[in-house]
Amino acid sequence: MNKNELVSAVADAASISKGDAQSAVDAVFSVITGELKKG
């Protein structure tokens, strides 16, 4: 599954727009990346 497929799946599962799902996925990845950088 690539990022676009994940966005579509989140949008469908949560009954939200793909734009809103994109924002949510980006936020999750940002938090995960930040935490991984901290160690």
NORBELJO-V612103 format. One record per residue. RES is the residue in one small letter. D_CENTER is the distance of its C-alpha to the mean C-alpha in Angstrom with 2 decimals. Layout:
RES;D_CENTER  RES;D_CENTER
//
This chain:
m;12.31  n;10.87  k;7.59  n;9.17  e;10.20  l;6.99  v;6.09  s;9.73  a;9.87  v;7.63  a;9.77  d;12.79  a;12.50  a;12.08  s;14.38  i;12.55  s;12.55  k;10.31  g;10.47  d;9.36  a;6.40  q;5.67  s;6.57  a;4.71  v;1.12  d;4.61  a;6.31  v;5.45  f;6.24  s;8.97  v;10.38  i;10.61  t;12.19  g;14.45  e;15.62  l;16.38  k;18.39  k;20.36  g;21.44
//
